[in-house]
Amino acid sequence: QVQLVESGGGLVQPGGSLRLSCAASGITFSIYHMGWYRQAPGEQREWVATISNSGSTNYADSVKGRFTISRDNAKNTVYLQINSLKPEDTAVYYCNARHIIVSRPDYWGQGTQVTVSS
């Protein structure tokens, strides 16, 4: 049974930081590209960042320079360090696991809420 469990969300003031974690089980973590997405109220889910199985990273323009994605294959965990938070970063953040073979199914976590407000 595949599980992706996000944690680390919360309420933070503008300019603050958070580190989100996503612990994976039931998959061979090292052969999955891992990504973070977010969905704000009333909006579609949007891609935030991806780290490939080999460690290459890509970011949405809206978060470049403020967010850092990383992974620890020994812990089957992917992280998202979020700095200089803005109110528009408020969203539910979801973890995604995408197999290196694109025809294989991908998996989603249940999400963790990030709220940026003073």
Contacts in CASP RR format, 6 or more apart in sequence:
PFRMAT RR
TARGET T0000
AUTHOR 0000-0000-0000
METHOD contacts of the structure
MODEL  1
QVQLVESGGGLVQPGGSLRLSCAASGITFSIYHMGWYRQAPGEQREWVAT
ISNSGSTNYADSVKGRFTISRDNAKNTVYLQINSLKPEDTAVYYCNARHI
IVSRPDYWGQGTQVTVSS
1 25 0 8 1.000
1 26 0 8 1.000
2 24 0 8 1.000
2 25 0 8 1.000
2 26 0 8 1.000
2 27 0 8 1.000
2 97 0 8 1.000
2 107 0 8 1.000
3 23 0 8 1.000
3 24 0 8 1.000
3 25 0 8 1.000
3 26 0 8 1.000
3 109 0 8 1.000
4 22 0 8 1.000
4 23 0 8 1.000
4 24 0 8 1.000
4 95 0 8 1.000
4 96 0 8 1.000
4 97 0 8 1.000
4 107 0 8 1.000
4 108 0 8 1.000
4 109 0 8 1.000
4 110 0 8 1.000
5 22 0 8 1.000
5 23 0 8 1.000
5 25 0 8 1.000
5 109 0 8 1.000
5 110 0 8 1.000
6 20 0 8 1.000
6 21 0 8 1.000
6 22 0 8 1.000
6 93 0 8 1.000
6 94 0 8 1.000
6 95 0 8 1.000
6 109 0 8 1.000
6 110 0 8 1.000
6 111 0 8 1.000
6 112 0 8 1.000
7 20 0 8 1.000
7 21 0 8 1.000
7 22 0 8 1.000
7 23 0 8 1.000
7 112 0 8 1.000
8 18 0 8 1.000
8 19 0 8 1.000
8 20 0 8 1.000
8 21 0 8 1.000
8 112 0 8 1.000
9 18 0 8 1.000
9 20 0 8 1.000
9 93 0 8 1.000
9 112 0 8 1.000
9 113 0 8 1.000
9 114 0 8 1.000
10 18 0 8 1.000
10 112 0 8 1.000
10 113 0 8 1.000
10 114 0 8 1.000
10 115 0 8 1.000
11 115 0 8 1.000
11 117 0 8 1.000
12 18 0 8 1.000
12 85 0 8 1.000
12 114 0 8 1.000
12 115 0 8 1.000
12 116 0 8 1.000
13 85 0 8 1.000
13 116 0 8 1.000
13 117 0 8 1.000
13 118 0 8 1.000
14 85 0 8 1.000
14 86 0 8 1.000
14 87 0 8 1.000
14 116 0 8 1.000
14 117 0 8 1.000
14 118 0 8 1.000
15 83 0 8 1.000
15 84 0 8 1.000
15 85 0 8 1.000
15 86 0 8 1.000
15 116 0 8 1.000
16 83 0 8 1.000
16 84 0 8 1.000
16 85 0 8 1.000
16 116 0 8 1.000
17 81 0 8 1.000
17 82 0 8 1.000
17 83 0 8 1.000
17 84 0 8 1.000
17 85 0 8 1.000
18 81 0 8 1.000
18 82 0 8 1.000
18 85 0 8 1.000
18 114 0 8 1.000
19 79 0 8 1.000
19 80 0 8 1.000
19 81 0 8 1.000
19 82 0 8 1.000
20 36 0 8 1.000
20 79 0 8 1.000
20 80 0 8 1.000
20 82 0 8 1.000
20 93 0 8 1.000
20 112 0 8 1.000
20 114 0 8 1.000
21 77 0 8 1.000
21 78 0 8 1.000
21 79 0 8 1.000
22 34 0 8 1.000
22 36 0 8 1.000
22 77 0 8 1.000
22 78 0 8 1.000
22 79 0 8 1.000
22 80 0 8 1.000
22 95 0 8 1.000
22 109 0 8 1.000
23 75 0 8 1.000
23 76 0 8 1.000
23 77 0 8 1.000
24 32 0 8 1.000
24 34 0 8 1.000
24 76 0 8 1.000
24 77 0 8 1.000
24 78 0 8 1.000
24 95 0 8 1.000
24 97 0 8 1.000
24 107 0 8 1.000
25 76 0 8 1.000
27 76 0 8 1.000
27 97 0 8 1.000
27 107 0 8 1.000
29 71 0 8 1.000
29 73 0 8 1.000
29 76 0 8 1.000
29 97 0 8 1.000
30 53 0 8 1.000
30 73 0 8 1.000
31 53 0 8 1.000
31 99 0 8 1.000
31 100 0 8 1.000
32 53 0 8 1.000
32 97 0 8 1.000
32 98 0 8 1.000
32 99 0 8 1.000
32 100 0 8 1.000
33 50 0 8 1.000
33 51 0 8 1.000
33 52 0 8 1.000
33 53 0 8 1.000
33 97 0 8 1.000
33 98 0 8 1.000
33 99 0 8 1.000
33 100 0 8 1.000
34 50 0 8 1.000
34 51 0 8 1.000
34 69 0 8 1.000
34 71 0 8 1.000
34 78 0 8 1.000
34 95 0 8 1.000
34 96 0 8 1.000
34 97 0 8 1.000
34 98 0 8 1.000
35 47 0 8 1.000
35 48 0 8 1.000
35 49 0 8 1.000
35 50 0 8 1.000
35 51 0 8 1.000
35 69 0 8 1.000
35 78 0 8 1.000
35 95 0 8 1.000
35 96 0 8 1.000
35 97 0 8 1.000
35 98 0 8 1.000
36 48 0 8 1.000
36 49 0 8 1.000
36 50 0 8 1.000
36 67 0 8 1.000
36 69 0 8 1.000
36 78 0 8 1.000
36 80 0 8 1.000
36 93 0 8 1.000
36 94 0 8 1.000
36 95 0 8 1.000
36 96 0 8 1.000
37 45 0 8 1.000
37 46 0 8 1.000
37 47 0 8 1.000
37 48 0 8 1.000
37 93 0 8 1.000
37 94 0 8 1.000
37 96 0 8 1.000
38 45 0 8 1.000
38 46 0 8 1.000
38 48 0 8 1.000
38 89 0 8 1.000
38 91 0 8 1.000
38 92 0 8 1.000
38 93 0 8 1.000
38 94 0 8 1.000
38 114 0 8 1.000
39 45 0 8 1.000
39 46 0 8 1.000
39 91 0 8 1.000
39 92 0 8 1.000
39 94 0 8 1.000
40 88 0 8 1.000
40 90 0 8 1.000
40 91 0 8 1.000
43 91 0 8 1.000
45 94 0 8 1.000
46 60 0 8 1.000
47 60 0 8 1.000
48 59 0 8 1.000
48 60 0 8 1.000
48 63 0 8 1.000
48 67 0 8 1.000
48 80 0 8 1.000
48 93 0 8 1.000
49 57 0 8 1.000
49 58 0 8 1.000
49 59 0 8 1.000
49 60 0 8 1.000
49 63 0 8 1.000
49 67 0 8 1.000
49 69 0 8 1.000
49 80 0 8 1.000
50 57 0 8 1.000
50 58 0 8 1.000
50 69 0 8 1.000
51 57 0 8 1.000
51 69 0 8 1.000
51 70 0 8 1.000
51 71 0 8 1.000
51 78 0 8 1.000
53 100 0 8 1.000
55 71 0 8 1.000
57 68 0 8 1.000
57 69 0 8 1.000
59 65 0 8 1.000
59 67 0 8 1.000
59 69 0 8 1.000
63 82 0 8 1.000
63 89 0 8 1.000
66 82 0 8 1.000
66 83 0 8 1.000
66 84 0 8 1.000
66 85 0 8 1.000
67 80 0 8 1.000
67 81 0 8 1.000
67 82 0 8 1.000
67 83 0 8 1.000
68 80 0 8 1.000
68 81 0 8 1.000
68 83 0 8 1.000
69 78 0 8 1.000
69 79 0 8 1.000
69 80 0 8 1.000
69 81 0 8 1.000
70 78 0 8 1.000
70 79 0 8 1.000
70 81 0 8 1.000
71 77 0 8 1.000
71 78 0 8 1.000
71 79 0 8 1.000
72 78 0 8 1.000
72 79 0 8 1.000
78 95 0 8 1.000
80 93 0 8 1.000
82 89 0 8 1.000
82 114 0 8 1.000
85 114 0 8 1.000
85 116 0 8 1.000
86 116 0 8 1.000
87 116 0 8 1.000
87 117 0 8 1.000
88 116 0 8 1.000
89 114 0 8 1.000
89 116 0 8 1.000
90 114 0 8 1.000
90 115 0 8 1.000
90 116 0 8 1.000
90 117 0 8 1.000
91 113 0 8 1.000
91 114 0 8 1.000
92 111 0 8 1.000
92 112 0 8 1.000
92 113 0 8 1.000
92 114 0 8 1.000
93 111 0 8 1.000
93 112 0 8 1.000
93 113 0 8 1.000
93 114 0 8 1.000
94 108 0 8 1.000
94 109 0 8 1.000
94 110 0 8 1.000
94 111 0 8 1.000
95 108 0 8 1.000
95 109 0 8 1.000
95 111 0 8 1.000
96 106 0 8 1.000
96 107 0 8 1.000
96 108 0 8 1.000
96 109 0 8 1.000
97 106 0 8 1.000
97 107 0 8 1.000
97 108 0 8 1.000
98 106 0 8 1.000
99 105 0 8 1.000
99 106 0 8 1.000
END
